[in-house]
Amino acid sequence: MDLYDVIILGGGPGGYVAAVRAAQLGMNVALVEREHLGGVCLNWGCIPTKSLLRNAEVARTLSAGKEFGFHAETTLDYAAAVERSRKVAARLVKGVALLMKKNGVSVIWGQGELLSPTELRVTLNDGGERVLQAPHIILATGARARLIPGWQADGERVLTARQALERRKLPASAVIIGAGPIGLEFATVWSAYGAQVTVVEMMPHILPAEDEEAAAVLARALRRQKVKTLVSTRVEELHTSPEGVQVQVSGPRGTKTLEAEVALVAIGVRPNSERLGLEKLGVALTRGWVQVDGRMRSNLPSLYAIGDLNGLLPLAHVASVQGILAVETIAGRDVPPFDVNLVPRGTYTAPQVASFGLNEAQAQAQGLTVRVGKFPFMPNGKALAGGEYQGFVKIVADEATRHILGAVIVGPEATELLPELVLAARAGLTPEDVARTVHAHPTLNEAVMEAAHAVFGQAIHV
């Protein structure tokens, strides 16, 4: 039996970051991974998707050449874009492997199953078996695409996001089921390359977890990109044929059948909690998600669950933060618990949407009296100069305490602009503090400063 200070099951953005932090704190670490370091994020999610989105951005810029005063004949090669995305992903995965070596982390390749709260049996990829023991085990096995019961993703006509990213051929047409970040990012990419895309969402607006006004801005932008969006629309049936897919939907205008080359299912994820031995050990689960406290501990003191496996907020950066939090808790450090309201969320469409905390409607639903500051990108010099000026910055503050409760940005580089407000909220700063911080001119984040002024009716450039 091999003895370690901590065992981490899963080498994604939660697991490998936890391994590095544990090694930094002097622990003897084993990291068990069955497939690829970097997990879904680096291999089939965040990174290759953003690579394709960058290609799509270039394609849109080329199509708008007249506005910028140039004319060019271009040929868009989607297969080359996918190939570039795979190279970017491979480079980062190689970097993670180097991090493991640099920090002395023992990487063990195989499938892990708990024998006890402190023992893990690993069925090795080469056919062997090892039993590892540690006083603490961190589970970081992630999640996978959720499908409608009875459906199967064959990788040809019905796709998951992972299958879509592995596909070298651009679909001529697609029905995307689900208007969350994943579905809308694929719509952005495929439409930029000329595919006919229809997005189906059962909720009243796209990005149903986000501010409705921000979602409306994005919906208008998608229409200009020739993406059709059907909201308040439910998928009733899906059929495949050698020619493509037929998706029957029902909505405000009745029932109709959508036909396309492929269907992409992007309706969320389900946890990879099977085959881990959780039930027999009495680990508390909710629909497969491992229940944890604010420091990622399960109901068994030696077991921790981080990232998508606990379902608190299935985002790669959340997994990384939770991995560090779990390790520092194991090390006996006094660390603040995880706060979902201080986590940035991003949708990398055109324009981008980024948010954190409570939006205006959510704050009011909690009985809070709020003040809202909103500033559009249209008067922002840097946005106008760059030709991207759709959207706004909106800050929600508590009337009584003046603390920032949340914010949403829809516009150019929204995901890069948001952290200033997340930091301000975490530090207990007020909109006045943000407004009085000098922002360079011309910059996009002047819009953040102006929105902070606007909370109290003092924006300058509107």
Secondary structure, DSSP 8 states (H G I E B T S, - for coil): -EE-SEEEE--STTHHHHHHHHHHTT--EEEEESS-TTHHHHHHSHHHHHHHHHHHHHHHHHHTHHHHT--------HHHHHHHHHHHHHHHHHHHHHHHHHTT-EEEEEEEEEEETTEEEEEETTS-EEEEE-SEEEE---EEE---TT----SSSEE-HHHHHH--S--SEEEEE--SHHHHHHHHHHHHTT-EEEEE-SSSSSSTTS-HHHHHHHHHHHHHTTEEEE-S-EEEEEEEETTEEEEEEEETTEEEEEEESEEEE-S-EEE--TTS-HHHHT--EETTEE---TTSB-SSTTEEE-GGGT-S---HHHHHHHHHHHHHHHTT-------GGG--EEE-SSSEEEEEE--HHHHHHTT--EEEEEEESTT-HHHHHHT----EEEEEEETTT--EEEEEEEETTHHHHTHHHHHHHHTT--HHHHHTS---SS-TTHHHHHHHHHTTT--S--
